Amino acid sequence: ELISSWLDEFGFPDIKVTTTKYPSLVYIDDRCVKFDGDFSKLDSDLKDYDVYWRKKDNKIFDNLKDSKK
């Protein structure tokens, strides 16, 4: 409901908003980690993960850095 209100406030067309993730070829998301099937790389990808708008020295998954070595 909040998303629909925001879209309306900023002049977006009336569209259906859902929490369902429908099958798709590509998703656009600002908080994703691309998984290419290589589990050995996944750990480092999560440790190095950050969103574009956060300062680079404030990592989200800092607690993972020392958990596995």
PQR file with spaces between the fields and no chain letter, atoms N, CA, C, O and H, PARSE charges and radii, in Angstrom:
ATOM       1  N    GLU     1       0.818   -1.195    0.000 -0.4000 1.5000
ATOM       2  CA   GLU     1       0.000    0.000    0.000 -0.0000 2.0000
ATOM       3  C    GLU     1       0.864    1.261    0.000  0.5500 1.7000
ATOM       4  O    GLU     1       0.540    2.226   -0.693 -0.5500 1.4000
ATOM       5  N    LEU     2       1.956    1.269    0.765 -0.4000 1.5000
ATOM       6  CA   LEU     2       2.847    2.426    0.788 -0.0000 2.0000
ATOM       7  C    LEU     2       3.512    2.641   -0.566  0.5500 1.7000
ATOM       8  O    LEU     2       3.677    3.777   -1.012 -0.5500 1.4000
ATOM       9  H    LEU     2       2.219    0.485    1.328  0.4000 1.0000
ATOM      10  N    ILE     3       3.886    1.556   -1.208 -0.4000 1.5000
ATOM      11  CA   ILE     3       4.522    1.671   -2.522 -0.0000 2.0000
ATOM      12  C    ILE     3       3.543    2.246   -3.530  0.5500 1.7000
ATOM      13  O    ILE     3       3.903    3.126   -4.311 -0.5500 1.4000
ATOM      14  H    ILE     3       3.752    0.634   -0.845  0.4000 1.0000
ATOM      15  N    SER     4       2.316    1.761   -3.521 -0.4000 1.5000
ATOM      16  CA   SER     4       1.297    2.280   -4.440 -0.0000 2.0000
ATOM      17  C    SER     4       1.069    3.770   -4.217  0.5500 1.7000
ATOM      18  O    SER     4       0.927    4.526   -5.178 -0.5500 1.4000
ATOM      19  H    SER     4       2.024    1.046   -2.886  0.4000 1.0000
ATOM      20  N    SER     5       1.032    4.192   -2.967 -0.4000 1.5000
ATOM      21  CA   SER     5       0.854    5.616   -2.647 -0.0000 2.0000
ATOM      22  C    SER     5       2.021    6.444   -3.162  0.5500 1.7000
ATOM      23  O    SER     5       1.823    7.523   -3.720 -0.5500 1.4000
ATOM      24  H    SER     5       1.146    3.578   -2.186  0.4000 1.0000
ATOM      25  N    TRP     6       3.246    5.937   -2.975 -0.4000 1.5000
ATOM      26  CA   TRP     6       4.434    6.651   -3.441 -0.0000 2.0000
ATOM      27  C    TRP     6       4.414    6.781   -4.960  0.5500 1.7000
ATOM      28  O    TRP     6       4.679    7.855   -5.499 -0.5500 1.4000
ATOM      29  H    TRP     6       3.407    5.060   -2.522  0.4000 1.0000
ATOM      30  N    LEU     7       4.099    5.678   -5.651 -0.4000 1.5000
ATOM      31  CA   LEU     7       4.031    5.710   -7.114 -0.0000 2.0000
ATOM      32  C    LEU     7       2.992    6.723   -7.583  0.5500 1.7000
ATOM      33  O    LEU     7       3.231    7.469   -8.532 -0.5500 1.4000
ATOM      34  H    LEU     7       3.885    4.805   -5.213  0.4000 1.0000
ATOM      35  N    ASP     8       1.855    6.747   -6.926 -0.4000 1.5000
ATOM      36  CA   ASP     8       0.791    7.688   -7.274 -0.0000 2.0000
ATOM      37  C    ASP     8       1.239    9.130   -7.036  0.5500 1.7000
ATOM      38  O    ASP     8       1.001   10.010   -7.863 -0.5500 1.4000
ATOM      39  H    ASP     8       1.662    6.141   -6.154  0.4000 1.0000
ATOM      40  N    GLU     9       1.887    9.355   -5.900 -0.4000 1.5000
ATOM      41  CA   GLU     9       2.354   10.700   -5.545 -0.0000 2.0000
ATOM      42  C    GLU     9       3.328   11.254   -6.581  0.5500 1.7000
ATOM      43  O    GLU     9       3.322   12.454   -6.858 -0.5500 1.4000
ATOM      44  H    GLU     9       2.081    8.640   -5.228  0.4000 1.0000
ATOM      45  N    PHE    10       4.160   10.392   -7.152 -0.4000 1.5000
ATOM      46  CA   PHE    10       5.166   10.842   -8.103 -0.0000 2.0000
ATOM      47  C    PHE    10       4.755   10.632   -9.558  0.5500 1.7000
ATOM      48  O    PHE    10       5.594   10.662  -10.458 -0.5500 1.4000
ATOM      49  H    PHE    10       4.165    9.418   -6.927  0.4000 1.0000
ATOM      50  N    GLY    11       3.455   10.418   -9.782 -0.4000 1.5000
ATOM      51  CA   GLY    11       2.915   10.427  -11.137 -0.0000 2.0000
ATOM      52  C    GLY    11       3.118    9.171  -11.955  0.5500 1.7000
ATOM      53  O    GLY    11       3.008    9.211  -13.180 -0.5500 1.4000
ATOM      54  H    GLY    11       2.773   10.394   -9.051  0.4000 1.0000
ATOM      55  N    PHE    12       3.410    8.060  -11.308 -0.4000 1.5000
ATOM      56  CA   PHE    12       3.544    6.810  -12.051 -0.0000 2.0000
ATOM      57  C    PHE    12       2.161    6.313  -12.463  0.5500 1.7000
ATOM      58  O    PHE    12       1.174    6.592  -11.783 -0.5500 1.4000
ATOM      59  H    PHE    12       3.499    8.028  -10.313  0.4000 1.0000
ATOM      60  N    PRO    13       2.085    5.586  -13.561 -0.5600 1.5000
ATOM      61  CA   PRO    13       0.788    5.034  -13.964  0.2800 2.0000
ATOM      62  C    PRO    13       0.266    4.042  -12.918  0.5500 1.7000
ATOM      63  O    PRO    13       1.045    3.485  -12.145 -0.5500 1.4000
ATOM      64  N    ASP    14      -1.018    3.831  -12.896 -0.4000 1.5000
ATOM      65  CA   ASP    14      -1.636    2.894  -11.962 -0.0000 2.0000
ATOM      66  C    ASP    14      -1.268    1.471  -12.373  0.5500 1.7000
ATOM      67  O    ASP    14      -1.732    0.975  -13.400 -0.5500 1.4000
ATOM      68  H    ASP    14      -1.651    4.284  -13.524  0.4000 1.0000
ATOM      69  N    ILE    15      -0.434    0.819  -11.567 -0.4000 1.5000
ATOM      70  CA   ILE    15       0.008   -0.546  -11.872 -0.0000 2.0000
ATOM      71  C    ILE    15      -0.227   -1.429  -10.656  0.5500 1.7000
ATOM      72  O    ILE    15      -0.392   -0.939   -9.539 -0.5500 1.4000
ATOM      73  H    ILE    15      -0.057    1.222  -10.733  0.4000 1.0000
ATOM      74  N    LYS    16      -0.239   -2.728  -10.884 -0.4000 1.5000
ATOM      75  CA   LYS    16      -0.376   -3.693   -9.795 -0.0000 2.0000
ATOM      76  C    LYS    16       0.977   -3.828   -9.090  0.5500 1.7000
ATOM      77  O    LYS    16       2.003   -4.033   -9.739 -0.5500 1.4000
ATOM      78  H    LYS    16      -0.105   -3.127  -11.792  0.4000 1.0000
ATOM      79  N    VAL    17       0.972   -3.716   -7.790 -0.4000 1.5000
ATOM      80  CA   VAL    17       2.178   -3.889   -6.982 -0.0000 2.0000
ATOM      81  C    VAL    17       2.021   -5.193   -6.216  0.5500 1.7000
ATOM      82  O    VAL    17       0.977   -5.444   -5.614 -0.5500 1.4000
ATOM      83  H    VAL    17       0.138   -3.550   -7.263  0.4000 1.0000
ATOM      84  N    THR    18       3.055   -6.017   -6.238 -0.4000 1.5000
ATOM      85  CA   THR    18       2.983   -7.329   -5.606 -0.0000 2.0000
ATOM      86  C    THR    18       4.282   -7.641   -4.875  0.5500 1.7000
ATOM      87  O    THR    18       5.323   -7.050   -5.163 -0.5500 1.4000
ATOM      88  H    THR    18       3.903   -5.813   -6.727  0.4000 1.0000
ATOM      89  N    THR    19       4.217   -8.559   -3.940 -0.4000 1.5000
ATOM      90  CA   THR    19       5.422   -9.051   -3.276 -0.0000 2.0000
ATOM      91  C    THR    19       5.871  -10.383   -3.877  0.5500 1.7000
ATOM      92  O    THR    19       6.864  -10.966   -3.441 -0.5500 1.4000
ATOM      93  H    THR    19       3.371   -9.039   -3.706  0.4000 1.0000
ATOM      94  N    THR    20       5.141  -10.851   -4.866 -0.4000 1.5000
ATOM      95  CA   THR    20       5.484  -12.107   -5.536 -0.0000 2.0000
ATOM      96  C    THR    20       6.609  -11.865   -6.535  0.5500 1.7000
ATOM      97  O    THR    20       6.570  -10.894   -7.290 -0.5500 1.4000
ATOM      98  H    THR    20       4.335  -10.378   -5.220  0.4000 1.0000
ATOM      99  N    LYS    21       7.597  -12.731   -6.545 -0.4000 1.5000
ATOM     100  CA   LYS    21       8.689  -12.628   -7.506 -0.0000 2.0000
ATOM     101  C    LYS    21       8.392  -13.587   -8.651  0.5500 1.7000
ATOM     102  O    LYS    21       8.642  -14.790   -8.565 -0.5500 1.4000
ATOM     103  H    LYS    21       7.629  -13.521   -5.932  0.4000 1.0000
ATOM     104  N    TYR    22       7.857  -13.027   -9.712 -0.4000 1.5000
ATOM     105  CA   TYR    22       7.470  -13.835  -10.861 -0.0000 2.0000
ATOM     106  C    TYR    22       8.699  -14.270  -11.648  0.5500 1.7000
ATOM     107  O    TYR    22       9.702  -13.557  -11.673 -0.5500 1.4000
ATOM     108  H    TYR    22       7.653  -12.050   -9.781  0.4000 1.0000
ATOM     109  N    PRO    23       8.632  -15.447  -12.298 -0.5600 1.5000
ATOM     110  CA   PRO    23       9.751  -15.884  -13.133  0.2800 2.0000
ATOM     111  C    PRO    23      10.059  -14.831  -14.198  0.5500 1.7000
ATOM     112  O    PRO    23       9.157  -14.300  -14.846 -0.5500 1.4000
ATOM     113  N    SER    24      11.334  -14.544  -14.361 -0.4000 1.5000
ATOM     114  CA   SER    24      11.743  -13.513  -15.305 -0.0000 2.0000
ATOM     115  C    SER    24      13.152  -13.789  -15.791  0.5500 1.7000
ATOM     116  O    SER    24      13.911  -14.521  -15.155 -0.5500 1.4000
ATOM     117  H    SER    24      12.066  -14.975  -13.834  0.4000 1.0000
ATOM     118  N    LEU    25      13.490  -13.204  -16.911 -0.4000 1.5000
ATOM     119  CA   LEU    25      14.834  -13.338  -17.459 -0.0000 2.0000
ATOM     120  C    LEU    25      15.834  -12.511  -16.649  0.5500 1.7000
ATOM     121  O    LEU    25      16.966  -12.941  -16.428 -0.5500 1.4000
ATOM     122  H    LEU    25      12.874  -12.610  -17.428  0.4000 1.0000
ATOM     123  N    VAL    26      15.413  -11.329  -16.211 -0.4000 1.5000
ATOM     124  CA   VAL    26      16.288  -10.406  -15.484 -0.0000 2.0000
ATOM     125  C    VAL    26      15.480   -9.672  -14.422  0.5500 1.7000
ATOM     126  O    VAL    26      14.317   -9.335  -14.641 -0.5500 1.4000
ATOM     127  H    VAL    26      14.493  -10.979  -16.391  0.4000 1.0000
ATOM     128  N    TYR    27      16.097   -9.428  -13.279 -0.4000 1.5000
ATOM     129  CA   TYR    27      15.509   -8.584  -12.239 -0.0000 2.0000
ATOM     130  C    TYR    27      16.429   -7.393  -12.022  0.5500 1.7000
ATOM     131  O    TYR    27      17.651   -7.533  -12.073 -0.5500 1.4000
ATOM     132  H    TYR    27      17.042   -9.702  -13.101  0.4000 1.0000
ATOM     133  N    ILE    28      15.858   -6.238  -11.784 -0.4000 1.5000
ATOM     134  CA   ILE    28      16.639   -5.058  -11.428 -0.0000 2.0000
ATOM     135  C    ILE    28      16.438   -4.841   -9.933  0.5500 1.7000
ATOM     136  O    ILE    28      15.313   -4.666   -9.463 -0.5500 1.4000
ATOM     137  H    ILE    28      14.865   -6.124  -11.743  0.4000 1.0000
ATOM     138  N    ASP    29      17.539   -4.856   -9.198 -0.4000 1.5000
ATOM     139  CA   ASP    29      17.455   -4.781   -7.749 -0.0000 2.0000
ATOM     140  C    ASP    29      18.722   -4.122   -7.215  0.5500 1.7000
ATOM     141  O    ASP    29      19.811   -4.379   -7.728 -0.5500 1.4000
ATOM     142  H    ASP    29      18.452   -4.999   -9.579  0.4000 1.0000
ATOM     143  N    ASP    30      18.600   -3.287   -6.204 -0.4000 1.5000
ATOM     144  CA   ASP    30      19.787   -2.632   -5.648 -0.0000 2.0000
ATOM     145  C    ASP    30      20.403   -3.405   -4.481  0.5500 1.7000
ATOM     146  O    ASP    30      21.364   -2.934   -3.874 -0.5500 1.4000
ATOM     147  H    ASP    30      17.715   -3.078   -5.787  0.4000 1.0000
ATOM     148  N    ARG    31      19.872   -4.569   -4.164 -0.4000 1.5000
ATOM     149  CA   ARG    31      20.404   -5.363   -3.055 -0.0000 2.0000
ATOM     150  C    ARG    31      20.534   -6.835   -3.431  0.5500 1.7000
ATOM     151  O    ARG    31      20.044   -7.708   -2.715 -0.5500 1.4000
ATOM     152  H    ARG    31      19.091   -4.951   -4.658  0.4000 1.0000
ATOM     153  N    CYS    32      21.177   -7.103   -4.526 -0.4000 1.5000
ATOM     154  CA   CYS    32      21.301   -8.502   -4.935 -0.0000 2.0000
ATOM     155  C    CYS    32      22.768   -8.912   -4.988  0.5500 1.7000
ATOM     156  O    CYS    32      23.662   -8.075   -5.113 -0.5500 1.4000
ATOM     157  H    CYS    32      21.576   -6.394   -5.108  0.4000 1.0000
ATOM     158  N    VAL    33      22.988  -10.183   -4.892 -0.4000 1.5000
ATOM     159  CA   VAL    33      24.299  -10.776   -5.111 -0.0000 2.0000
ATOM     160  C    VAL    33      24.102  -11.762   -6.245  0.5500 1.7000
ATOM     161  O    VAL    33      23.310  -12.698   -6.135 -0.5500 1.4000
ATOM     162  H    VAL    33      22.262  -10.863   -4.791  0.4000 1.0000
ATOM     163  N    LYS    34      24.820  -11.553   -7.328 -0.4000 1.5000
ATOM     164  CA   LYS    34      24.692  -12.451   -8.471 -0.0000 2.0000
ATOM     165  C    LYS    34      25.355  -13.782   -8.129  0.5500 1.7000
ATOM     166  O    LYS    34      26.522  -13.824   -7.742 -0.5500 1.4000
ATOM     167  H    LYS    34      25.463  -10.792   -7.418  0.4000 1.0000
ATOM     168  N    PHE    35      24.603  -14.856   -8.274 -0.4000 1.5000
ATOM     169  CA   PHE    35      25.147  -16.194   -8.027 -0.0000 2.0000
ATOM     170  C    PHE    35      25.336  -16.884   -9.361  0.5500 1.7000
ATOM     171  O    PHE    35      24.382  -17.061  -10.118 -0.5500 1.4000
ATOM     172  H    PHE    35      23.654  -14.821   -8.588  0.4000 1.0000
ATOM     173  N    ASP    36      26.577  -17.278   -9.650 -0.4000 1.5000
ATOM     174  CA   ASP    36      26.886  -17.910  -10.932 -0.0000 2.0000
ATOM     175  C    ASP    36      27.143  -19.404  -10.809  0.5500 1.7000
ATOM     176  O    ASP    36      27.682  -20.021  -11.727 -0.5500 1.4000
ATOM     177  H    ASP    36      27.352  -17.134   -9.035  0.4000 1.0000
ATOM     178  N    GLY    37      26.756  -19.994   -9.667 -0.4000 1.5000
ATOM     179  CA   GLY    37      26.929  -21.429   -9.477 -0.0000 2.0000
ATOM     180  C    GLY    37      28.211  -21.799   -8.754  0.5500 1.7000
ATOM     181  O    GLY    37      28.403  -22.965   -8.409 -0.5500 1.4000
ATOM     182  H    GLY    37      26.319  -19.492   -8.921  0.4000 1.0000
ATOM     183  N    ASP    38      29.087  -20.843   -8.516 -0.4000 1.5000
ATOM     184  CA   ASP    38      30.366  -21.098   -7.868 -0.0000 2.0000
ATOM     185  C    ASP    38      30.250  -20.794   -6.372  0.5500 1.7000
ATOM     186  O    ASP    38      30.362  -19.642   -5.951 -0.5500 1.4000
ATOM     187  H    ASP    38      28.931  -19.896   -8.796  0.4000 1.0000
ATOM     188  N    PHE    39      30.023  -21.853   -5.572 -0.4000 1.5000
ATOM     189  CA   PHE    39      29.861  -21.657   -4.135 -0.0000 2.0000
ATOM     190  C    PHE    39      31.138  -21.155   -3.471  0.5500 1.7000
ATOM     191  O    PHE    39      31.068  -20.485   -2.441 -0.5500 1.4000
ATOM     192  H    PHE    39      29.932  -22.788   -5.914  0.4000 1.0000
ATOM     193  N    SER    40      32.295  -21.460   -4.033 -0.4000 1.5000
ATOM     194  CA   SER    40      33.543  -21.006   -3.416 -0.0000 2.0000
ATOM     195  C    SER    40      33.679  -19.487   -3.497  0.5500 1.7000
ATOM     196  O    SER    40      34.359  -18.882   -2.668 -0.5500 1.4000
ATOM     197  H    SER    40      32.353  -22.004   -4.870  0.4000 1.0000
ATOM     198  N    LYS    41      33.052  -18.880   -4.468 -0.4000 1.5000
ATOM     199  CA   LYS    41      33.086  -17.428   -4.629 -0.0000 2.0000
ATOM     200  C    LYS    41      31.989  -16.734   -3.823  0.5500 1.7000
ATOM     201  O    LYS    41      32.109  -15.550   -3.508 -0.5500 1.4000
ATOM     202  H    LYS    41      32.500  -19.371   -5.141  0.4000 1.0000
ATOM     203  N    LEU    42      30.939  -17.449   -3.492 -0.4000 1.5000
ATOM     204  CA   LEU    42      29.783  -16.857   -2.828 -0.0000 2.0000
ATOM     205  C    LEU    42      30.150  -16.254   -1.473  0.5500 1.7000
ATOM     206  O    LEU    42      29.686  -15.165   -1.134 -0.5500 1.4000
ATOM     207  H    LEU    42      30.842  -18.411   -3.748  0.4000 1.0000
ATOM     208  N    ASP    43      30.970  -16.947   -0.703 -0.4000 1.5000
ATOM     209  CA   ASP    43      31.374  -16.458    0.613 -0.0000 2.0000
ATOM     210  C    ASP    43      32.058  -15.095    0.501  0.5500 1.7000
ATOM     211  O    ASP    43      31.722  -14.170    1.240 -0.5500 1.4000
ATOM     212  H    ASP    43      31.347  -17.831   -0.978  0.4000 1.0000
ATOM     213  N    SER    44      33.009  -14.969   -0.415 -0.4000 1.5000
ATOM     214  CA   SER    44      33.701  -13.686   -0.574 -0.0000 2.0000
ATOM     215  C    SER    44      32.777  -12.621   -1.156  0.5500 1.7000
ATOM     216  O    SER    44      32.894  -11.446   -0.808 -0.5500 1.4000
ATOM     217  H    SER    44      33.282  -15.720   -1.016  0.4000 1.0000
ATOM     218  N    ASP    45      31.866  -13.017   -2.033 -0.4000 1.5000
ATOM     219  CA   ASP    45      30.904  -12.052   -2.580 -0.0000 2.0000
ATOM     220  C    ASP    45      30.030  -11.471   -1.471  0.5500 1.7000
ATOM     221  O    ASP    45      29.747  -10.273   -1.466 -0.5500 1.4000
ATOM     222  H    ASP    45      31.771  -13.972   -2.315  0.4000 1.0000
ATOM     223  N    LEU    46      29.599  -12.321   -0.524 -0.4000 1.5000
ATOM     224  CA   LEU    46      28.792  -11.834    0.594 -0.0000 2.0000
ATOM     225  C    LEU    46      29.611  -10.956    1.533  0.5500 1.7000
ATOM     226  O    LEU    46      29.123   -9.935    2.018 -0.5500 1.4000
ATOM     227  H    LEU    46      29.829  -13.294   -0.528  0.4000 1.0000
ATOM     228  N    LYS    47      30.848  -11.352    1.788 -0.4000 1.5000
ATOM     229  CA   LYS    47      31.701  -10.561    2.671 -0.0000 2.0000
ATOM     230  C    LYS    47      31.983   -9.181    2.083  0.5500 1.7000
ATOM     231  O    LYS    47      32.084   -8.203    2.823 -0.5500 1.4000
ATOM     232  H    LYS    47      31.245  -12.181    1.394  0.4000 1.0000
ATOM     233  N    ASP    48      32.111   -9.095    0.767 -0.4000 1.5000
ATOM     234  CA   ASP    48      32.425   -7.833    0.099 -0.0000 2.0000
ATOM     235  C    ASP    48      31.191   -7.046   -0.311  0.5500 1.7000
ATOM     236  O    ASP    48      31.311   -5.965   -0.886 -0.5500 1.4000
ATOM     237  H    ASP    48      32.029   -9.890    0.165  0.4000 1.0000
ATOM     238  N    TYR    49      30.009   -7.573   -0.024 -0.4000 1.5000
ATOM     239  CA   TYR    49      28.769   -6.946   -0.481 -0.0000 2.0000
ATOM     240  C    TYR    49      28.537   -5.581    0.161  0.5500 1.7000
ATOM     241  O    TYR    49      28.800   -5.385    1.348 -0.5500 1.4000
ATOM     242  H    TYR    49      29.912   -8.452    0.444  0.4000 1.0000
ATOM     243  N    ASP    50      28.055   -4.667   -0.622 -0.4000 1.5000
ATOM     244  CA   ASP    50      27.636   -3.368   -0.130 -0.0000 2.0000
ATOM     245  C    ASP    50      26.628   -2.793   -1.111  0.5500 1.7000
ATOM     246  O    ASP    50      26.673   -3.105   -2.301 -0.5500 1.4000
ATOM     247  H    ASP    50      27.841   -4.827   -1.586  0.4000 1.0000
ATOM     248  N    VAL    51      25.734   -1.971   -0.633 -0.4000 1.5000
ATOM     249  CA   VAL    51      24.784   -1.301   -1.513 -0.0000 2.0000
ATOM     250  C    VAL    51      25.424   -0.030   -2.044  0.5500 1.7000
ATOM     251  O    VAL    51      26.332    0.519   -1.420 -0.5500 1.4000
ATOM     252  H    VAL    51      25.698   -1.718    0.334  0.4000 1.0000
ATOM     253  N    TYR    52      24.962    0.432   -3.176 -0.4000 1.5000
ATOM     254  CA   TYR    52      25.599    1.565   -3.845 -0.0000 2.0000
ATOM     255  C    TYR    52      25.540    2.851   -3.025  0.5500 1.7000
ATOM     256  O    TYR    52      26.394    3.722   -3.193 -0.5500 1.4000
ATOM     257  H    TYR    52      24.225   -0.014   -3.683  0.4000 1.0000
ATOM     258  N    TRP    53      24.560    2.986   -2.152 -0.4000 1.5000
ATOM     259  CA   TRP    53      24.363    4.247   -1.442 -0.0000 2.0000
ATOM     260  C    TRP    53      25.026    4.289   -0.068  0.5500 1.7000
ATOM     261  O    TRP    53      24.991    5.322    0.602 -0.5500 1.4000
ATOM     262  H    TRP    53      23.867    2.279   -2.016  0.4000 1.0000
ATOM     263  N    ARG    54      25.624    3.193    0.355 -0.4000 1.5000
ATOM     264  CA   ARG    54      26.267    3.149    1.671 -0.0000 2.0000
ATOM     265  C    ARG    54      27.763    3.425    1.514  0.5500 1.7000
ATOM     266  O    ARG    54      28.375    3.042    0.517 -0.5500 1.4000
ATOM     267  H    ARG    54      25.652    2.355   -0.189  0.4000 1.0000
ATOM     268  N    LYS    55      28.342    4.097    2.519 -0.4000 1.5000
ATOM     269  CA   LYS    55      29.781    4.331    2.491 -0.0000 2.0000
ATOM     270  C    LYS    55      30.510    2.998    2.408  0.5500 1.7000
ATOM     271  O    LYS    55      30.092    2.018    3.026 -0.5500 1.4000
ATOM     272  H    LYS    55      27.845    4.408    3.329  0.4000 1.0000
ATOM     273  N    LYS    56      31.580    2.958    1.659 -0.4000 1.5000
ATOM     274  CA   LYS    56      32.307    1.708    1.422 -0.0000 2.0000
ATOM     275  C    LYS    56      32.943    1.127    2.681  0.5500 1.7000
ATOM     276  O    LYS    56      33.258   -0.063    2.701 -0.5500 1.4000
ATOM     277  H    LYS    56      31.919    3.754    1.157  0.4000 1.0000
ATOM     278  N    ASP    57      33.141    1.912    3.718 -0.4000 1.5000
ATOM     279  CA   ASP    57      33.758    1.379    4.931 -0.0000 2.0000
ATOM     280  C    ASP    57      32.734    0.844    5.937  0.5500 1.7000
ATOM     281  O    ASP    57      33.105    0.452    7.043 -0.5500 1.4000
ATOM     282  H    ASP    57      32.885    2.878    3.701  0.4000 1.0000
ATOM     283  N    ASN    58      31.471    0.825    5.569 -0.4000 1.5000
ATOM     284  CA   ASN    58      30.414    0.355    6.467 -0.0000 2.0000
ATOM     285  C    ASN    58      29.718   -0.852    5.839  0.5500 1.7000
ATOM     286  O    ASN    58      28.587   -0.742    5.365 -0.5500 1.4000
ATOM     287  H    ASN    58      31.170    1.144    4.670  0.4000 1.0000
ATOM     288  N    LYS    59      30.375   -1.974    5.834 -0.4000 1.5000
ATOM     289  CA   LYS    59      29.848   -3.176    5.191 -0.0000 2.0000
ATOM     290  C    LYS    59      28.682   -3.769    5.970  0.5500 1.7000
ATOM     291  O    LYS    59      28.662   -3.737    7.200 -0.5500 1.4000
ATOM     292  H    LYS    59      31.293   -2.064    6.219  0.4000 1.0000
ATOM     293  N    ILE    60      27.718   -4.306    5.244 -0.4000 1.5000
ATOM     294  CA   ILE    60      26.525   -4.889    5.852 -0.0000 2.0000
ATOM     295  C    ILE    60      26.843   -6.220    6.530  0.5500 1.7000
ATOM     296  O    ILE    60      26.317   -6.513    7.604 -0.5500 1.4000
ATOM     297  H    ILE    60      27.734   -4.332    4.244  0.4000 1.0000
ATOM     298  N    PHE    61      27.694   -7.017    5.912 -0.4000 1.5000
ATOM     299  CA   PHE    61      27.963   -8.361    6.414 -0.0000 2.0000
ATOM     300  C    PHE    61      29.307   -8.442    7.132  0.5500 1.7000
ATOM     301  O    PHE    61      30.000   -9.453    7.017 -0.5500 1.4000
ATOM     302  H    PHE    61      28.121   -6.779    5.039  0.4000 1.0000
ATOM     303  N    ASP    62      29.685   -7.411    7.862 -0.4000 1.5000
ATOM     304  CA   ASP    62      30.953   -7.429    8.582 -0.0000 2.0000
ATOM     305  C    ASP    62      31.070   -8.623    9.520  0.5500 1.7000
ATOM     306  O    ASP    62      32.169   -9.137    9.729 -0.5500 1.4000
ATOM     307  H    ASP    62      29.121   -6.590    7.955  0.4000 1.0000
ATOM     308  N    ASN    63      29.954   -9.072   10.088 -0.4000 1.5000
ATOM     309  CA   ASN    63      29.999  -10.196   11.022 -0.0000 2.0000
ATOM     310  C    ASN    63      30.436  -11.494   10.350  0.5500 1.7000
ATOM     311  O    ASN    63      30.831  -12.427   11.049 -0.5500 1.4000
ATOM     312  H    ASN    63      29.061   -8.655    9.918  0.4000 1.0000
ATOM     313  N    LEU    64      30.381  -11.591    9.030 -0.4000 1.5000
ATOM     314  CA   LEU    64      30.816  -12.802    8.326 -0.0000 2.0000
ATOM     315  C    LEU    64      32.329  -12.836    8.129  0.5500 1.7000
ATOM     316  O    LEU    64      32.892  -13.908    7.910 -0.5500 1.4000
ATOM     317  H    LEU    64      30.060  -10.833    8.462  0.4000 1.0000
ATOM     318  N    LYS    65      32.987  -11.706    8.201 -0.4000 1.5000
ATOM     319  CA   LYS    65      34.408  -11.634    7.860 -0.0000 2.0000
ATOM     320  C    LYS    65      35.276  -12.557    8.705  0.5500 1.7000
ATOM     321  O    LYS    65      36.231  -13.142    8.196 -0.5500 1.4000
ATOM     322  H    LYS    65      32.530  -10.835    8.379  0.4000 1.0000
ATOM     323  N    ASP    66      34.963  -12.691    9.962 -0.4000 1.5000
ATOM     324  CA   ASP    66      35.787  -13.520   10.836 -0.0000 2.0000
ATOM     325  C    ASP    66      35.183  -14.886   11.117  0.5500 1.7000
ATOM     326  O    ASP    66      35.783  -15.690   11.831 -0.5500 1.4000
ATOM     327  H    ASP    66      34.186  -12.216   10.376  0.4000 1.0000
ATOM     328  N    SER    67      34.008  -15.162   10.570 -0.4000 1.5000
ATOM     329  CA   SER    67      33.326  -16.414   10.895 -0.0000 2.0000
ATOM     330  C    SER    67      33.933  -17.625   10.203  0.5500 1.7000
ATOM     331  O    SER    67      33.923  -18.723   10.759 -0.5500 1.4000
ATOM     332  H    SER    67      33.521  -14.509    9.990  0.4000 1.0000
ATOM     333  N    LYS    68      34.460  -17.442    9.002 -0.4000 1.5000
ATOM     334  CA   LYS    68      35.061  -18.564    8.266 -0.0000 2.0000
ATOM     335  C    LYS    68      36.373  -18.113    7.663  0.5500 1.7000
ATOM     336  O    LYS    68      36.449  -17.063    7.024 -0.5500 1.4000
ATOM     337  H    LYS    68      34.468  -16.550    8.550  0.4000 1.0000
ATOM     338  N    LYS    69      37.383  -18.893    7.866 -0.4000 1.5000
ATOM     339  CA   LYS    69      38.680  -18.582    7.250 -0.0000 2.0000
ATOM     340  C    LYS    69      39.308  -19.828    6.747  0.5500 1.7000
ATOM     341  O    LYS    69      40.407  -19.785    6.193 -0.5500 1.4000
ATOM     342  H    LYS    69      37.321  -19.746    8.385  0.4000 1.0000
